[in-house]
Amino acid sequence: MSLELRNVGRVFNGIPAVTDVSFSAKPGEIIGLLGTSGCGKSTLLRAISGLDNEYDGEISINGKTSKMIHRETGFIFQEPRLFPWLTVLGNVTFGLTGEKQEKEQLGKQYLEKVGLSGNEKLYPKQLSGGMAQRVAIARALVTSPEILLLDEPFSALDAFTKMQLQDLLLSIWKAYQTTIVLVTHDIDEATYLCDRIIILRGQPGEITKEIKLEEKRPRARGSKQLAEIKTEILKSLDLNKAVDLTTV
């Protein structure tokens, strides 16, 4: 499913958060939104999903422009946001319509896809951080979204769990060819996962650069090519400059 943003901007209490953002995503493409805190990455994601409709400009999905919540999109937040009173299976099937047996069967299928078969009856308090985020991924996928939006979904996890879930995301993408838009602060994550990286800077945030990654998957973490792209991104963000402590 295609996605296009045209001159999108958002103002909060008279203060611009992001301005004049335009980009598109082809069906099955993984797009990364990368930048420092406060440049409007999450604001753009909420606008794409329809959770925020107070933006300027236009956002179209498959050529259709709407500011309503898009049923074609799934959203995975930084925190799992599971309902503590529901089981793992109950969280995954929450919001589905139809017969209970059909919903539960579908929920179990997606729990299997994220490696959680046999954990259907557990409650959120019994889960590790990685397991809880796997439940959140299954819940987002169970509605078969054509566009998957991820807002720093692995940032609160340890390095090893983060890498496992990055690979899980790629396996899901390979199986379904879902269009993905990923917000991240993690340059290594962006270069490992994305087809294109859109770099935002400033307050209000603006697009300053777009980088296309040519390296085929599976990619080797820390490969020479990814390291070169990381250096290019650091230069774009001015993060590789030494800090002058006399001005602090």
N, C-alpha and C positions, 0 to 999 in steps of 0.2 A: 504494500500500500504506500502510495506516495504522500509526501508531506511538504508543504511550502509555507514559509513565513515571509511576509512582505512588509517591510518598514514598521516592524513591531516595536512599540515603546510602552513604558508603564511608569506612571507617576504616583507616588504615595505622599499624601498630605502636602502637595505642592512641590515635592522634591523628586526629580527624575531618577528612577532606578536603573533603567535600561532604555536605550534610544536607537531608533532606526536600524533594527536588526532584520536582515534578510538572508535566508538560506533555504535550501531544499534538501530533501532526502529521498533517494530512489527506493523502490521496493526492495526489501531485504538488506538495506545498507545499515551499518552501525556508525552513528555519528556521535562524536564526543564533544561536549561543551566544557571547555577547560579555561580556568582563570582563577585569580585570587578572590578572596572573600569579598562579598559586597558588589560584585560586578554584574549581578542580575541573572546568573545561570538558573537558579531554582525558580526565579520569577518567570523566565521563559518557559520552563517545563510546566508550571502550573497553568500558564496561558494555553499551551498546546493541548493539555488535558481537558480544558474547560472548567477547571476548578477555580480559575480566576478569569472573569470576562470583562474586566474594567480596563483592558489595554487598548492602545491605539494600533492602527494598521490591520492587516488581515492574516489569518491563518487558515489554510485550506488543507483538507485531507481528501485525497482522491478527487481533487478538483472542486470539492464542495466546501464553501466557506460558512462557518457557523461559530458562534461564541457559546454554544451550549456544551454540556459535558458530552464528550464523544464516547459512544459505546465501543468504538473500534480501538480504544486505547486502554492499556493496563498500566498501573502506576505502582512502582516499588519505592518506598521511602527509605530514608537513612535508618530509621528504627523500624522493626517489624510491625509495630502497631497491631498486635494480636489482641483479641478479646480474651481477658483472663478467665472468664467464666465458661468459655467454650473449649472443647477439646481441639486437638490438632485438626482432626477431620471436620469438626464443626466450623473452625475458622476458615478452612479452605472452601467449604461449600456455602458459607454464609453469603446470602444475596442471590444464590442460584434459584431458579424457578423450576417447577416440575415435581415429579414424584420423589419421595424421600430415598427410595432404593436407587433410583437412577442417579440422583445427586451424589449419594454416597459412593456409588460405583465409579462415577467420574472423578470424584475427589481422591479416591484411592489410586486411580490411574496416574494422576498428577503427583501424588505423594511418592509413588514409585519412581517417577521420572526424576525427582529431586533427591532420591536416595533415602526416603523416610518410610518405606514400607515397614509395617509392624509397630509404628509409633502413633497410630491413629487415635488411640484413647488417652494419650498423654495430654497434660495441660501446659500452657505456656511457662508456668513457673518451674516445670520439670525439664525444660529445654536449655541447652547451651545457646550462646549467641548465634553460632553458625547454624544450629538446627532451627532456631526461631526464624532466621532470615530465609532458610530453605522453605519453611512453611509460607512465608510472605511471598516468595517467588511462585510457589504452587498456586496460591490464592490468586495472584495476578494472571497466571496462565490459564486457569481453569475456564475462563470465559472466552478463550481463544482470541485474544486481542491481535489485531493486525499491526499495531504500533505499541511497543513496550517502552515506557518512560521510566528511567531509573535515576533517583536523586541521591547520589553518593551512597549506594546501597551496601557497600562493604567497608566503609570508612571506620566503623566502630569495632571491627573484628581484628584479631591478631593476623600477622602476616601470612601464616600458613593456611588458616581458614579462608582468608581473603583470596589467596591464589586458587584454592579448591573451588570456591564459588565463581571466580572468574572463568575457570575452565568449564564449570557447570553451565554458566550462561552461554558460552560458546557452543556447547553441545546442544543446548536448546535452540539456539539460533540456527545451527546447522540442520536440525531436524525440521524446523518450521519456517525458516527464512523470514522471520519476523523483522520488520523495520524497528531499529532500536535507537533511542536518543538517550545518551548517558551523560549525566552531570558528574564531574569529578574534579578534585584538586590534585589527584595522583597522576603525575606525568607518566610513570611506568605503566599504570593501569590503562591509561588512554592509548599509549603506543602499542600495548599488547592486544587490546580488544578492538580498536576502531579502524574503520576504513578511511574516515576523514576526521580531523580534529579542528574544531572551530575555536579560536582563541579570542576571549573577551578580556578587555582591560578597562579600567577607569570607573569612576562613579559620576555620572551614569555609565553603565557598561556599554561598550561598543565593540563590534567585531574588528580586530586589528590584523588577523591573519587566518588563513585556512591552509591546512597541511593535509595532503593526500598520502596515505601509506600504501606503498606498492608491494611490500613484502607479503608473500603468500602465507596462509595459515596451514598447519600450526606454526606459530612463530616461536623462536627461542628467546626466552626472557634474557635481556641483557645482550642481545646480539649487537654486532657492530653497527648495523643499519639502524636499529632502534636507538642505540646510544647516540648516533649522529643526529637523529630526529629530536631526541631529548635535549641535546645541546642547542639545537635551533629553537626549540620552544623556550628554553631558559633565556636565550637572548631576546626573544620576542617579549617575554615578561619582565626583562631586566632583573631577573633573579640571580644571575651569575656575577653581578657586580659586588665588589667588596663594600661592606658598610663602613662609612666614615664615622668612627665612634666620637669624634670631636663635635659632631653635629647632633648627637643624641642627647 
